[in-house]
């Protein structure tokens, strides 16, 4: 059992936003498979269909997606969130997005009655015009959005950061100044693929976000850098497929890890990683999991 921003988790594995988080039933299913917590699909102020297909491709070394934040909007998602909360004791974090402070607050207040355990602010999606990284690449905007939501609700607020900036630490510090209880690092890395037969980009949106094994070194560096500068917990995400990947993230400074692309290989990934972490801590005779968080900073 671990405590992150006042929430009790059975283990440090968390379902990442946008992966099987579109319905209450799917969130419950992941929770029953051993996830320590689950994060919903990102929910916004208005319904969005997302980008035209193809919106996701498997590159072999990772996934490239340009979903475009499709979602039913908060009035229609309240019921799904309530199902997830009522049918499992696993913490449920609601991922939300907006184009400005007012929209973030509107969505947060619209979902608060369904009793999420925390909000995760998506200021990092790289392929939704006017949302996500359009907000999250500006430190002032990140600070203001974070402060607006933290002032409006009485549950923890996490901020998911984009790696598609010159200095992610500056953005993390802005989130912390705004009152964030934790940051989540990282969202996907901008990328694209081209069909050499047609000469056209493969994705309907032309470019998208790269996730999976290929981004783990990027995510690790971002977590490592953020740990040196922030006083709040960091949730590591990006390329976590095995318990060894999770241990790396935690040694870089992550308190817990989110798992996204690896879910496509089977939901047993949560229990497998949680068991591996537990055995590693026990075999190496650490007192508990907290002993490994950030130790890479002392091994120079």
HUMO-V774399 format. One record per run of one state. SS is the DSSP state (H for helix, E for strand, C for the rest). FROM is the first residue (numbers start at 0). TO is the last residue. Records with the same first field share a line. If there is no record, write none. Layout:
# HUMO-V774399
SS->FROM-TO, FROM-TO
This chain:
# HUMO-V774399
C->0-0, 4-5, 9-11, 15-22, 32-35, 39-41, 43-46, 48-54, 58-61, 65-69, 71-72, 86-89, 96-99, 114-116, 122-131, 136-137, 152-154, 161-166, 177-180, 185-187, 192-192, 195-198, 201-205, 211-211, 229-231, 237-241, 252-254, 259-259, 265-267, 283-287, 292-293, 298-299
E->1-3, 6-8, 12-14, 36-38, 42-42, 47-47, 55-57, 62-64, 70-70, 90-95, 117-121, 155-160, 181-184, 188-191, 193-194, 199-200, 206-210, 232-236, 255-258
H->23-31, 73-85, 100-113, 132-135, 138-151, 167-176, 212-228, 242-251, 260-264, 268-282, 288-291, 294-297
